[in-house]
Amino acid sequence: MITAERKPMDEIRAMIAPYKKLLVLGCGSCVAECAAGGEKETGMLASTLRMANKMEGKEVLIQEKTLDRQCVKDFVILLDDVIDRYDAVLSLGCGAGVQAVAEMFSEIPVLPALNTEFLGETRDQGLWVENCLGCGDCMLDDFGGVCPLARCSKQLLNGPCGGSKDGKCEINPEVPCAWQAIIDRLDRFGSLDRLERIYPPKDWSRKQGGGPRRIRREDQQR
Amino acid sequence: MLILDNGVCPSQQGKALFLSLKTRASVRARFQNRELPSMESRMSSDPKEQAGPKTRAAREKKRTLALFYCQNTPESDEAHRQALEKRYASTLKLFPIACSGRLDPLHLLKALEEFADAAYVVACPEGACRYFEGNLRARKRVERTAETISQIGLEKERVGLIANSKENPKPLATLAEEILDRTGLLRPSPVLHRPKRGRGTKEKKDDHSRKKTHG
């Protein structure tokens, strides 16, 4: 899932200041899971902004709505009937969602209320951790399901740095040493011999440098 | 009794709460039109149960407290709730919830936005929640709400959570009065009581709304 956090309130208020009719738009997918942009958070932000405007005597229309997903056109199109009521949209979607809405309704400013952070998992209730960089060349089978690029602070491919202590990273003691996890996992599978392989420097061209990536599946298209 | 749009009694769990919270005007109208139970005659004339001076002052200033309370609170059944609301009239709005853990920050925010000068929660003592962690979650949510409203210039004290005593739990009426006394010290909410503009003050035109370019 994609994780995000709400921008500071001052920054949001500065962004929306020029507008008199605002739609606060939530997303029911990833950002709902990380409690940043779901229906609840959208309602909270809209209510807070309305109160702020009332305190300043500003007459601003602020309404809220939440789509199941902001990154899929079939959901975004549902705004077609209502979008003309507003002169700006404050989106609580991830960066992909904000841009998808902006592309469909190109004549209305779509403002980001969130800072999109990383691809990650819900490790525990209220805790989300990064575990994938979206490199485009997954090697998890070689590392027992633990990504050395996303989860090792030094992104080492050929073994631990030797600086870990009690299974924790020397750079950030809150972070479990990825290579400890890799070795433990491969040991459990009886596949420690995989570590004898030498990995060359990561080819990042699958991730960046070639412009925005795309996937096309003709069997999925009309 | 507060009747919500779907006709569900608020004493039922979860969904009945805040399904459609109306403006102050419509809430007041509903209160004026409802019938009160015969419990009126059972209202105590005990001076201890009379509103304190600060509460009377708060009433005079017509400030409103939205009070959410766990249904486990002593003497908080429907009859007591109605009696309390009658005693405090528009100063106090009571919302029973199955557990303080059911409370969402949005409930507090909507109350502050639409009618309340303050919004508080009454929870069970720590370690005594029938759902184990509900009161702990409620406390964190109230703290988050306080942080949120402080970001727009509202006092954090406009929201709060009061945990009942484990050894000597107080009835709802006592807790309500204590909270009214506490919140009576706050100024009227600037959300609900906007300062009047002086004569000759013109509102600066800053309408940046985009004009449609297509038909």
Interface residues (C-beta under 8 A of the other chain):
Chain A: P8 M9 D10 P18 Y19 K20 K21 K40 G43 M44 S47 T48 R50 M51 A52 K54 M55 G57 D84 D87 A88 E107 I108 P109
Chain B: D104 P105 L106 L109 K110 L112 E113 T148 I149 Q151 I152 G153 L154 P190 V191 L192 R194 P195 R197 D206 D207 H208 S209 R210 K212 T213 H214
